[in-house]
Amino acid sequence: MKSSAPKGTKKKNNRLKPLSLIGIAVMLVMLLQMLILFAVSKTSEDSTPALVYYGTEIKLPEASLKTALSAAGFDFRIAEEGQTSFDRETVLLAVGENAFDVIKLYADDSNVLGFVLVDPKYPGNAAAEGINTFYPDKPVAIFSGKENWSSVSDLPDEALLYERMTGDDTVYGVPVTRGKYFSSTVYINNSVNRYLSFSGYKADGELLIFSPLFQNELAGYLSSVYHDHVGKIDTAKINMRLFFFILSVFAFITGLLLYMAPMNAVSAPKPGKGRALLLFITSVVLSAAIMSAAHLIKSVAILRVASLVPPLAVGLVSAVYVLAGNARNKEKLSFAAKGKALRPVFLILVTGGFVLLFALLTGDMTGTSRVLPIVLAACVADVPIRLVTYASVNPVHSLPEMLISLLPVPVIIVAACMSGNPAILIMIPALLFPCIFARAVRTVSDYPYMAAFAHGVLLALAVLLG
C-alpha cells in the first residue's frame, strides 16, 4: 500500500531545535551558578567579627546579607531581644529613625568595633551633644538612598548627622564617586573614621538593605575599615559575587526566551465577556475580604501556610490532571513536540528552582504580617480564576484573564500609598512574574492545565519573599 503523503514531503521533525537546546544549556548552567552562590558563601557562627543588627523589628534579608558579608570575613547576626552586651568583636548595624540611639548606647563598649547606620534620622542638637570626630573613638558609617540638596537649609538628615560628627561641609565639599553604574556619592573625613554614602537610586532604609548594590558596598566598606580584625578578605569575591548574581538573572531569562523562541504559539478561543466580568468581580470581593480578615491574624506561620495552600493545590491538581490524561491516552512524556507534557514540566521545574534560589539569596525568610496578607489575598483570589478558566470546555489562559489575575498589583500600590510604607512594593515583581510566566507556558503548550501548575508553583514560591 502506497503512502498517501505527497511525494517529496518529509516526516515532520518534532525534535528540539538547536536554539531550544542552547536555551536549555544556558538555563541549567545559570541554575547551577545560583546554587553555587548560595552554597559556598557562608561563614561559620564562630567567625569574627560579626555584623549584628540591633534595633526595632524590620524586614531583613538575612540570607543575602550573610552571603554578601562572608566575602568580607564577617558573619551576620541579629541581636537577641534584651541583649545589652556582646561576647565577641562586633560592628553594630541599625536601620531607620532610631538608628542613632545605638551609638549612644554602645559608644564605650569594648567589644563594639564600630557602627553602621542606614537611613538614620537626625536626633536633634541636644541628643547629638558630645558626638564628634573623636567620640566615639570607633568608625561610624552612614548609608542612605539618593538625596539632592543645594543649601544648608535643605540638608538631609544623614548629611546633618555626618556634618555634626565631622565638622565637614557637604554642601561645598567635594565627594568621591564609588562605582560606575548607579554610583554612590561618598564623603570621608580627614581622620578616615566617618563615612557617608548616598546611593545612586532613591530608597529608604528597608528597601536599601535589600539591594545587592548596597550589600556589595557595605561588604567593601567593612573589609577596608576592619581588615586588621578579619583573618582573610577576598576583595575580588565581593565584586565577583555581585557580577555573577546579576549575570545569572539576565542569562537565565535569555535562556528561557531561547528555549521558547522556536516553539509555535498555540491558538485558543478568547473568553466571553460574561466570564471575564465574573472573574473580575469575584477576585475583587475575595481580595478585599481576605486582606481585611488577614490583618487580624498575628501568626506569620499561619499566614504563610494559608498563602501556600491555594496556588499549590490548584497547581498540583492541574498537573495530576495532565499526567492522568497522558496515562489514559497512553502518551509518553517526551520532548518530541510542543504538546508533550515534558516540555512545559521541564520549563516549570527549572524556572521554579531558579526562582527559589533567587528568593533564598535576596528575600526575607522571616516574613512580616503587613505584607503576607496581600500575598494571601493574591493567592486565594487566584483560585476562582484558575477554576473557572481551566474547568471550562475550552480552557485557555488569555490576556484578559492574565490581567485580571494581576489585580493584587494595583492593590499593593494603593496599600503602599495609604500606609506610607513603600517597602511592600517589593512584592510587585513576585506577583507579576508568575502571571507572565504562566501565560508563556500556555502559549507554547497544548496542555492548558500546565499554565495553572506554573502559576501555582511560582506564586507559592513568591510567598518566600513575603
Secondary structure by P-SEA (a helix, b strand, c coil): cccccccccccccccccaaaaaaaaaaaaaaaaaaaaaccccccccccccccccccccccaaaaaaaaaccccbbbbbbcccccccccbbbbbbbccccccccccccccccccbbbbccccccccccccccccccccbbbbbbbcbbbbcccccccaaaaaaaaacccccccbbbbbcccccbbbbbbcccccbbbbbccccccaaaaaacaaaaaaaaaaaaaaaccccccccaaaaaaaaaaaaaaaaaaaaaaaaaaccbbbbbbbbbcaaaaaaaaaaaaaaaaaaaaaaaacccaaaaaaaaacaaaaaaaaaaaaaaaaaaaacccccccccccaaaaaaaaaaaaaaaaaaaaaccccccccccaaaaaaaaaaaaaaaaaaaacccccccaaaaaaaacaaaaaaaaaaaacccccccaaaaaaaaaaaaaaaaaacccaaaaaaaaaaaaaaacccc
